Amino acid sequence: MIPLPARGLYAIADTAWVGPERIVAAIAGAIAGGAAMIQLRDKRGHISSHKDCLLSLVETCHENGVPFIINDDTELAVHIGADGVHVGQTDGDIAAIRKRLGPDAIIGVSCHDDIDSAHAAVSRGADYVAFGRFFPSLTKPDAPAADIGILGQARASVDVPIVAIGGITPDNGALLLAAGADLLAVIAGIFDQPDSRAAAAAYRNIFQQSS
């Protein structure tokens, strides 16, 4: 298992934006551009049955020391040797997921704009908590907005890395880091771009400038 990074760009490869024909190259580019963690979000099952592709994704991440996370699907994570899963607030019992994946796996939980959900997730064993959306989002345009102040609340009351997600760009990401985020989760800003390496590098610069 590759450990959870304490800080950095969390690139989420959503198959609504990047298909199986280019996902390996796109993820490799994101890593080369500075992504510290990768998540596969395959809500429509576009590549979940493509085992060779999935194993290539795991290999690409592990060769570069970057953890590879599966969205929602614990069994798929086990099957391909992923480093963990990301789940919603109602997508499964964290203790059961931990038992299935093992003590070193990474488990992340979406908490939207709810600090109590974050506290509950951490108490049950979550390794990171995610909040958002903070800005208008192409991936989830109808998702309720989160107040940036929740990042400060989380910084003061949880002892795991804090992820911010939702409409994050190289121009607004620094605001979220200053407010308390550790990792910035980006989907379309990387994988709806012609050059995922250059796109990721633009986000990496935010972290370098704020360190």
Disulfide bonds with the S-S distance in Angstrom:
none
